[in-house]
């Protein structure tokens, strides 16, 4: 049991302050006063420096047991707060104080950067409703009958990788020539191997560092606008949940490598023009000058229920992008396909008329 908890209090009434995404200031829900970050930072850890990972990733640190839960003592009401071993910020369920777990943001656990939430969770319903209007295959009563049970803002840990990809990619390509004489039609296919080499520099390739988050889902929430990224300060966590990383930087390198190599291959492929077909043949790529930073990125998690089935949606807390599965109405699905086939049939009839 530990009591290493930090709260940011209103200087006027001693109520826990909440970060307000709309104004970028810290709001007191009791007296409505607003404060700049510089006004509420204290000496506990606000002025600490982020961990310097160096130019190369040499070590992920000792193995840790991050299973189970940890109990903390709220310094304001003396109640016990139970949280996951990876939790960095939460709130006391008894006195509603927002608390930051200081040991989870110190040393190598202190993020280099943070992208603050850009909008309040009150906006989620409007964002969700507008998205549903664009879903043509939704059941007609989905918008009216869906029940949003819970929405929670979470700062998800991410590794941001930087590197130079230096390599060679070879493509198998073809050119086709056709001609005819009085007796025959001829087709000549010529095969070529085209090699492209070069270097591509990458900055801040995001890979989520939370085991509990689905990797594909986090990838789909991208991109984030890094121009809005701030140096980490604990105050931004107030009013939100936050997790520390539990998937270390070394173990996540293969995922970053895969994304980088795919991007390089696609970039090189775009320079191969003038051929009838282009197919990847071989790659030889080296990544050098690899470095990493640790960042917290904003994600809203919304749980909803429709006709006794639960749906979970993830919303990019900066760009409003929504990722999740939606139910489909079989009737509207077949109607949608029918309209597509009808359009295709009309186009084919027009083409047939023009040809004849």
LOLUMBA-924502 format. One record per residue (C-alpha): residue in three letters; x, y, z. Coordinates in steps of 0.25 Angstrom, whole numbers, plus 2048, in hexadecimal, padded with zeros to 3 digits. Layout:
N
NODE   resn     x     y     z
NODE    ala     X     Y     Z
...
//
This chain:
356
NODE   resn     x     y     z
NODE    unk   800   800   800
NODE    unk   806   80E   7FC
NODE    unk   801   81C   7FD
NODE    unk   80A   822   7F2
NODE    unk   7FE   82A   7EC
NODE    unk   7FE   838   7E6
NODE    unk   7F1   840   7E4
NODE    unk   7F1   84E   7DE
NODE    unk   7E8   857   7E7
NODE    unk   7E1   864   7E4
NODE    unk   7E8   86F   7EB
NODE    unk   7DB   876   7EF
NODE    unk   7D2   86A   7F4
NODE    unk   7DB   85E   7F5
NODE    unk   7D3   856   7EB
NODE    unk   7DA   84C   7E1
NODE    unk   7DC   853   7D4
NODE    unk   7D9   84D   7C7
NODE    unk   7E0   850   7BA
NODE    unk   7D6   856   7B0
NODE    unk   7D9   852   7A2
NODE    unk   7D1   85E   79C
NODE    unk   7D8   869   7A2
NODE    unk   7E6   862   7A5
NODE    unk   7E5   866   7B3
NODE    unk   7E2   860   7C1
NODE    unk   7D4   861   7C6
NODE    unk   7CE   861   7D4
NODE    unk   7C1   85A   7D3
NODE    unk   7BD   860   7E0
NODE    unk   7C0   86F   7DF
NODE    unk   7C2   86F   7CF
NODE    unk   7D0   876   7D0
NODE    unk   7D9   873   7C5
NODE    unk   7E8   872   7C6
NODE    unk   7F4   871   7BD
NODE    unk   7FD   865   7BE
NODE    unk   808   86D   7C4
NODE    unk   7FF   872   7CF
NODE    unk   7FC   864   7D4
NODE    unk   809   85C   7D2
NODE    unk   810   859   7E0
NODE    unk   81D   854   7E4
NODE    unk   819   846   7E5
NODE    unk   81D   842   7D7
NODE    unk   818   84C   7CE
NODE    unk   826   852   7CB
NODE    unk   82D   844   7CA
NODE    unk   833   841   7BD
NODE    unk   82F   835   7B4
NODE    unk   838   829   7B3
NODE    unk   842   82A   7A8
NODE    unk   842   81E   79F
NODE    unk   84E   821   798
NODE    unk   851   820   789
NODE    unk   850   811   789
NODE    unk   847   807   790
NODE    unk   850   7FF   798
NODE    unk   848   7F9   7A4
NODE    unk   83A   7F8   7A8
NODE    unk   83D   7F8   7B6
NODE    unk   83A   7EC   7C0
NODE    unk   82E   7E3   7BF
NODE    unk   822   7E8   7C7
NODE    unk   816   7E1   7CD
NODE    unk   80B   7EA   7C8
NODE    unk   7FF   7E0   7CB
NODE    unk   7F5   7E1   7D6
NODE    unk   7F1   7EE   7DD
NODE    unk   7F8   7F8   7E6
NODE    unk   7F1   7FF   7F2
NODE    unk   7F3   80E   7F5
NODE    unk   7EF   817   800
NODE    unk   7E8   823   7FD
NODE    unk   7EE   82F   805
NODE    unk   7E1   837   805
NODE    unk   7D7   82C   80A
NODE    unk   7E1   821   80F
NODE    unk   7D9   817   806
NODE    unk   7E0   80C   7FF
NODE    unk   7E0   80D   7F0
NODE    unk   7E2   800   7E8
NODE    unk   7E8   801   7DA
NODE    unk   7EF   7F9   7CF
NODE    unk   7FE   7F8   7D1
NODE    unk   7FF   800   7C4
NODE    unk   7F6   80C   7C8
NODE    unk   7FD   81A   7C9
NODE    unk   7F0   822   7CB
NODE    unk   7E3   820   7D1
NODE    unk   7D9   825   7DB
NODE    unk   7D5   822   7E9
NODE    unk   7C7   81C   7E8
NODE    unk   7C4   821   7F6
NODE    unk   7C7   82F   7F6
NODE    unk   7C8   831   7E7
NODE    unk   7D6   837   7E8
NODE    unk   7DE   836   7DB
NODE    unk   7EB   82F   7DE
NODE    unk   7F8   82C   7D7
NODE    unk   801   821   7DB
NODE    unk   80E   827   7DC
NODE    unk   817   81B   7DC
NODE    unk   811   817   7CE
NODE    unk   816   824   7C8
NODE    unk   824   825   7CD
NODE    unk   832   821   7C7
NODE    unk   830   818   7BB
NODE    unk   821   818   7BD
NODE    unk   820   827   7BB
NODE    unk   81B   82A   7AD
NODE    unk   823   834   7A4
NODE    unk   816   839   79D
NODE    unk   807   83A   79E
NODE    unk   7FC   83E   795
NODE    unk   7F1   843   79D
NODE    unk   7E2   840   79B
NODE    unk   7DD   84A   791
NODE    unk   7CE   849   794
NODE    unk   7C5   845   7A0
NODE    unk   7BE   838   7A1
NODE    unk   7B1   83F   7A0
NODE    unk   7B4   841   791
NODE    unk   7B4   831   78F
NODE    unk   7A5   830   78E
NODE    unk   7A5   83A   782
NODE    unk   7B1   834   77C
NODE    unk   7AB   826   77D
NODE    unk   79D   82B   777
NODE    unk   7A4   832   76B
NODE    unk   7AC   825   768
NODE    unk   79F   81D   769
NODE    unk   798   826   75F
NODE    unk   7A3   822   755
NODE    unk   7A1   813   757
NODE    unk   797   80F   74D
NODE    unk   796   800   751
NODE    unk   792   803   760
NODE    unk   785   7FE   766
NODE    unk   77B   80A   765
NODE    unk   779   80B   774
NODE    unk   788   80A   777
NODE    unk   78A   819   77A
NODE    unk   77D   81A   783
NODE    unk   77F   80C   78A
NODE    unk   78E   80B   78D
NODE    unk   791   80E   79B
NODE    unk   79F   814   79E
NODE    unk   7A2   80E   7AC
NODE    unk   7B0   814   7AF
NODE    unk   7BA   81D   7A8
NODE    unk   7C8   81E   7AE
NODE    unk   7D4   826   7A9
NODE    unk   7E1   81F   7AA
NODE    unk   7EF   823   7A7
NODE    unk   7F5   817   7A0
NODE    unk   804   815   7A1
NODE    unk   80C   815   793
NODE    unk   81A   813   78E
NODE    unk   81E   81D   784
NODE    unk   829   817   77B
NODE    unk   833   81F   773
NODE    unk   83C   819   769
NODE    unk   842   819   75B
NODE    unk   83E   80E   751
NODE    unk   849   80B   747
NODE    unk   847   800   73D
NODE    unk   844   7FA   72F
NODE    unk   837   7F5   72A
NODE    unk   835   7ED   71D
NODE    unk   829   7EC   715
NODE    unk   825   7E2   70A
NODE    unk   81E   7EA   6FF
NODE    unk   818   7E8   6F2
NODE    unk   815   7EF   6E5
NODE    unk   80A   7EA   6DB
NODE    unk   80A   7ED   6CC
NODE    unk   7FE   7E8   6C3
NODE    unk   7FD   7E9   6B4
NODE    unk   7F6   7E1   6A9
NODE    unk   7F7   7DE   69A
NODE    unk   7ED   7D8   691
NODE    unk   7EE   7CA   697
NODE    unk   7F2   7CB   6A6
NODE    unk   7F2   7D4   6B2
NODE    unk   7FF   7D4   6B9
NODE    unk   802   7D7   6C8
NODE    unk   811   7DA   6CC
NODE    unk   814   7DA   6DB
NODE    unk   821   7DF   6E0
NODE    unk   826   7DD   6EE
NODE    unk   830   7E7   6F5
NODE    unk   836   7E8   703
NODE    unk   836   7F6   709
NODE    unk   83E   7F9   715
NODE    unk   83C   805   71D
NODE    unk   845   809   728
NODE    unk   846   815   732
NODE    unk   844   81A   740
NODE    unk   837   81E   747
NODE    unk   837   826   755
NODE    unk   82C   823   75E
NODE    unk   828   82B   76B
NODE    unk   81F   827   776
NODE    unk   819   81A   770
NODE    unk   80E   817   77B
NODE    unk   80D   809   781
NODE    unk   804   807   78D
NODE    unk   80B   802   799
NODE    unk   7FF   7FD   7A1
NODE    unk   7FD   7EE   7A1
NODE    unk   7EE   7EF   7A4
NODE    unk   7EC   7F8   797
NODE    unk   7E9   7F1   78A
NODE    unk   7F5   7F4   781
NODE    unk   7EC   7F5   774
NODE    unk   7E2   7FE   77B
NODE    unk   7ED   808   77F
NODE    unk   7F3   808   771
NODE    unk   7E5   80B   76B
NODE    unk   7E4   817   774
NODE    unk   7EF   81E   76E
NODE    unk   7F4   828   76A
NODE    unk   7F7   832   775
NODE    unk   7FB   840   773
NODE    unk   808   841   779
NODE    unk   808   850   778
NODE    unk   7FF   850   784
NODE    unk   809   848   78C
NODE    unk   80D   84D   799
NODE    unk   819   84A   7A3
NODE    unk   813   841   7AD
NODE    unk   80D   847   7BA
NODE    unk   805   840   7C4
NODE    unk   7FA   84A   7C5
NODE    unk   7F5   845   7B7
NODE    unk   7F1   838   7BD
NODE    unk   7E8   83E   7C7
NODE    unk   7D9   83A   7C4
NODE    unk   7DD   82E   7BB
NODE    unk   7E3   820   7BD
NODE    unk   7F1   81D   7B9
NODE    unk   7F9   811   7B7
NODE    unk   808   80F   7B7
NODE    unk   80F   806   7AD
NODE    unk   80F   7F7   7AF
NODE    unk   814   7F3   7A1
NODE    unk   822   7F8   7A1
NODE    unk   82A   7FF   796
NODE    unk   833   7F4   792
NODE    unk   827   7EA   790
NODE    unk   81F   7F4   788
NODE    unk   82B   7F6   77E
NODE    unk   826   7EB   774
NODE    unk   818   7F1   773
NODE    unk   81F   7FF   770
NODE    unk   828   7F8   766
NODE    unk   81D   7F1   75F
NODE    unk   815   7FF   75D
NODE    unk   822   806   759
NODE    unk   826   7FB   74E
NODE    unk   818   7FB   749
NODE    unk   818   80A   747
NODE    unk   826   80A   740
NODE    unk   821   7FF   737
NODE    unk   814   807   733
NODE    unk   81D   814   731
NODE    unk   827   80D   728
NODE    unk   81B   806   721
NODE    unk   815   814   71D
NODE    unk   822   818   716
NODE    unk   820   80C   70C
NODE    unk   818   811   701
NODE    unk   815   80D   6F2
NODE    unk   813   7FE   6F4
NODE    unk   807   7F5   6F2
NODE    unk   809   7EE   6FF
NODE    unk   812   7F0   70B
NODE    unk   814   7E5   716
NODE    unk   81D   7E5   722
NODE    unk   829   7DB   720
NODE    unk   833   7DE   72B
NODE    unk   837   7E8   736
NODE    unk   844   7EA   73D
NODE    unk   842   7F5   747
NODE    unk   84A   7FA   753
NODE    unk   845   803   75F
NODE    unk   850   80C   765
NODE    unk   850   817   76F
NODE    unk   844   811   776
NODE    unk   83F   819   782
NODE    unk   832   81A   78A
NODE    unk   82A   823   793
NODE    unk   81F   820   79C
NODE    unk   811   827   79B
NODE    unk   803   827   7A0
NODE    unk   7F8   829   795
NODE    unk   7E9   82C   798
NODE    unk   7DF   821   795
NODE    unk   7D0   821   79A
NODE    unk   7CA   813   79C
NODE    unk   7BB   812   79B
NODE    unk   7B3   806   79E
NODE    unk   7A5   805   798
NODE    unk   79A   7FB   798
NODE    unk   790   7F8   78D
NODE    unk   785   7ED   78E
NODE    unk   78D   7E6   79A
NODE    unk   79A   7E6   792
NODE    unk   7A6   7EF   797
NODE    unk   7AE   7F7   78D
NODE    unk   7BB   7FE   791
NODE    unk   7C0   80A   789
NODE    unk   7CE   811   789
NODE    unk   7CE   820   786
NODE    unk   7DB   827   783
NODE    unk   7DB   832   78E
NODE    unk   7E1   83C   784
NODE    unk   7DC   83A   776
NODE    unk   7CE   833   77A
NODE    unk   7D0   827   771
NODE    unk   7C8   81B   776
NODE    unk   7CB   80D   775
NODE    unk   7C2   801   778
NODE    unk   7B8   7F7   773
NODE    unk   7AA   7FB   76F
NODE    unk   79D   7F2   76E
NODE    unk   798   7F0   760
NODE    unk   789   7EF   75C
NODE    unk   788   7E4   752
NODE    unk   77C   7EB   74B
NODE    unk   784   7F8   749
NODE    unk   791   7F0   745
NODE    unk   789   7E8   73A
NODE    unk   783   7F5   736
NODE    unk   790   7FC   735
NODE    unk   796   7F1   72C
NODE    unk   78A   7F1   724
NODE    unk   78C   800   721
NODE    unk   79A   7FD   71D
NODE    unk   796   7F2   713
NODE    unk   78C   7FB   70E
NODE    unk   796   806   70B
NODE    unk   79F   7FC   704
NODE    unk   794   7F6   6FC
NODE    unk   790   804   6F7
NODE    unk   79F   807   6F3
NODE    unk   7A0   7FA   6EC
NODE    unk   794   7FC   6E4
NODE    unk   799   80A   6E0
NODE    unk   7A6   804   6DB
NODE    unk   79F   7FA   6D3
NODE    unk   796   804   6CD
NODE    unk   7A2   80D   6C9
NODE    unk   7AA   801   6C4
NODE    unk   79F   7FC   6BB
//
